[in-house]
Amino acid sequence: MLRRTILLLALLTAAAVSAGADTLLTLQSHADEVRIAGETQPVKDVQVRIWVSGDRVRRDEGDTSTILRLDRNKLYVVRHPEKTYSEVPLPIDFLRLLPKSKQEVGRTWAEQMKLSVQVKPTSETRKINGWNARRVQMDIRSAMGMKIDTTLWVSQEIEGHRSLNKLTSILAALQPGAADWSSKLEQIEGFPVLKEDSVDAAGVRFKTREELLSVKSQDAPPGSFEPPAGYTPVPYDPLEGIG
């Protein structure tokens, strides 16, 4: 459950697009040390890079890339260490992504992980890294008792935030029980230039933070919006390691 919780958190981001040019967004992500079942996950600091080119979006985080191709109605999930990728048709249907042998497990897991989300816009404003932002509170609860209290500082000065909200929403829909969350993410008005999470997952408490550092007009490297040549296509299993 904790691993999937951290994955959910990682998904709460959007981005920007400049008309007629590729855009590169650089973010800094931090997660506190987490101790669970006698094991420790150390402090995690990682830089996230997001490329935007019209209706094509790529997010690079750690050893995984996700590529959204709205022109094809497809999402590609690329795993670089294994040199594999999965092609996922849009719109996302969580249960149909599962092999028949896992569909019953998938239904049960989706019910257990079902998320309810409340989004509360406020009038509080603040300037962050030069951008004028407004605070939005997002409270996430799961059927299993997980709690995530998220403070988003969103800015409409980041042009084209709706394109990246779409990617965020699609990635969220890959998670079991996340239909409500996915819908709410796409409706956020503005790009989160700062996101702070306070998590309580089965009594394990920790915090995360993600901050936008820069937005630049820059050509994406050739092939950025395609699965890498030589990588092997494999089915996408949203319950990998479960059931």
DAJO-V497641 format. One record per residue. N is the residue number from 0. RES is the residue in three letters. PHI is phi in degrees with one decimal (999 if undefined). Layout:
{{N	RES	PHI} {N	RES	PHI}}
This chain:
{{0	MET	999} {1	LEU	-64.7} {2	ARG	-59.2} {3	ARG	-70.5} {4	THR	-62.3} {5	ILE	-63.5} {6	LEU	-62.9} {7	LEU	-57.7} {8	LEU	-63.4} {9	ALA	-63.7} {10	LEU	-80.8} {11	LEU	-78.4} {12	THR	-149.9} {13	ALA	-133.1} {14	ALA	-162.3} {15	ALA	-130.6} {16	VAL	-140.1} {17	SER	-100.6} {18	ALA	-59.2} {19	GLY	78.0} {20	ALA	-148.4} {21	ASP	-72.3} {22	THR	-129.9} {23	LEU	-114.5} {24	LEU	-107.9} {25	THR	-118.6} {26	LEU	-125.0} {27	GLN	-114.1} {28	SER	-114.8} {29	HIS	-134.4} {30	ALA	-130.9} {31	ASP	-65.8} {32	GLU	-62.6} {33	VAL	-127.6} {34	ARG	-114.4} {35	ILE	-150.9} {36	ALA	51.4} {37	GLY	78.8} {38	GLU	-111.2} {39	THR	-119.8} {40	GLN	-97.6} {41	PRO	-69.6} {42	VAL	-50.8} {43	LYS	-122.3} {44	ASP	-122.0} {45	VAL	-142.9} {46	GLN	-94.5} {47	VAL	-109.2} {48	ARG	-119.4} {49	ILE	-125.3} {50	TRP	-104.6} {51	VAL	-129.6} {52	SER	-144.6} {53	GLY	62.6} {54	ASP	-95.6} {55	ARG	-118.9} {56	VAL	-137.0} {57	ARG	-130.9} {58	ARG	-119.2} {59	ASP	-111.1} {60	GLU	-144.5} {61	GLY	62.5} {62	ASP	-101.5} {63	THR	-125.6} {64	SER	-121.8} {65	THR	-121.1} {66	ILE	-123.0} {67	LEU	-99.0} {68	ARG	-120.7} {69	LEU	-66.2} {70	ASP	-67.5} {71	ARG	-109.4} {72	ASN	55.8} {73	LYS	-140.6} {74	LEU	-121.3} {75	TYR	-111.3} {76	VAL	-109.3} {77	VAL	-109.6} {78	ARG	-112.9} {79	HIS	-70.8} {80	PRO	-59.0} {81	GLU	-86.3} {82	LYS	55.0} {83	THR	-130.3} {84	TYR	-147.6} {85	SER	-120.4} {86	GLU	-104.1} {87	VAL	-116.9} {88	PRO	-73.6} {89	LEU	-109.1} {90	PRO	-72.0} {91	ILE	-70.4} {92	ASP	-122.0} {93	PHE	-54.3} {94	LEU	-68.1} {95	ARG	-71.3} {96	LEU	-73.8} {97	LEU	-86.7} {98	PRO	-64.6} {99	LYS	-55.6} {100	SER	-67.1} {101	LYS	-114.1} {102	GLN	-66.8} {103	GLU	-68.3} {104	VAL	-60.2} {105	GLY	-62.2} {106	ARG	-62.8} {107	THR	-63.6} {108	TRP	-64.8} {109	ALA	-63.2} {110	GLU	-68.4} {111	GLN	-67.3} {112	MET	-96.1} {113	LYS	-51.8} {114	LEU	-102.9} {115	SER	-116.3} {116	VAL	-131.4} {117	GLN	-117.4} {118	VAL	-112.4} {119	LYS	-124.8} {120	PRO	-66.1} {121	THR	-127.7} {122	SER	-95.4} {123	GLU	-71.1} {124	THR	-123.3} {125	ARG	-163.8} {126	LYS	-98.3} {127	ILE	-127.5} {128	ASN	51.4} {129	GLY	92.5} {130	TRP	-101.7} {131	ASN	-77.0} {132	ALA	-132.4} {133	ARG	-121.6} {134	ARG	-80.4} {135	VAL	-126.3} {136	GLN	-97.9} {137	MET	-124.1} {138	ASP	-111.4} {139	ILE	-115.1} {140	ARG	-132.3} {141	SER	-109.4} {142	ALA	-63.3} {143	MET	-89.9} {144	GLY	98.2} {145	MET	-66.2} {146	LYS	-128.0} {147	ILE	-129.8} {148	ASP	-103.1} {149	THR	-116.9} {150	THR	-106.1} {151	LEU	-109.9} {152	TRP	-106.6} {153	VAL	-105.2} {154	SER	-125.3} {155	GLN	-85.9} {156	GLU	-76.1} {157	ILE	-84.2} {158	GLU	-64.9} {159	GLY	79.0} {160	HIS	-61.4} {161	ARG	-63.4} {162	SER	-62.1} {163	LEU	-81.5} {164	ASN	-60.6} {165	LYS	-65.1} {166	LEU	-61.1} {167	THR	-58.3} {168	SER	-64.0} {169	ILE	-64.8} {170	LEU	-63.6} {171	ALA	-62.9} {172	ALA	-65.4} {173	LEU	-72.5} {174	GLN	-89.2} {175	PRO	-64.3} {176	GLY	73.8} {177	ALA	-105.0} {178	ALA	-60.6} {179	ASP	-65.2} {180	TRP	-60.6} {181	SER	-57.9} {182	SER	-62.3} {183	LYS	-67.3} {184	LEU	-61.5} {185	GLU	-68.6} {186	GLN	-91.1} {187	ILE	-65.4} {188	GLU	-94.4} {189	GLY	128.4} {190	PHE	-91.8} {191	PRO	-70.4} {192	VAL	-77.5} {193	LEU	-149.5} {194	LYS	-132.4} {195	GLU	-126.9} {196	ASP	-115.8} {197	SER	-119.2} {198	VAL	-114.6} {199	ASP	-129.6} {200	ALA	-117.2} {201	ALA	54.0} {202	GLY	85.7} {203	VAL	-90.2} {204	ARG	-116.1} {205	PHE	-159.9} {206	LYS	-125.6} {207	THR	-133.1} {208	ARG	-148.5} {209	GLU	-136.9} {210	GLU	-132.9} {211	LEU	-77.8} {212	LEU	-98.0} {213	SER	-158.2} {214	VAL	-132.4} {215	LYS	-131.7} {216	SER	-82.3} {217	GLN	-160.2} {218	ASP	-69.7} {219	ALA	-70.2} {220	PRO	-57.3} {221	PRO	-53.6} {222	GLY	81.3} {223	SER	-61.6} {224	PHE	-105.4} {225	GLU	-131.3} {226	PRO	-59.9} {227	PRO	-60.7} {228	ALA	-60.3} {229	GLY	89.2} {230	TYR	-78.1} {231	THR	-93.7} {232	PRO	-73.4} {233	VAL	-135.5} {234	PRO	-62.6} {235	TYR	-88.5} {236	ASP	-116.8} {237	PRO	-68.4} {238	LEU	-114.7} {239	GLU	-55.1} {240	GLY	87.7} {241	ILE	-123.5} {242	GLY	79.5}}
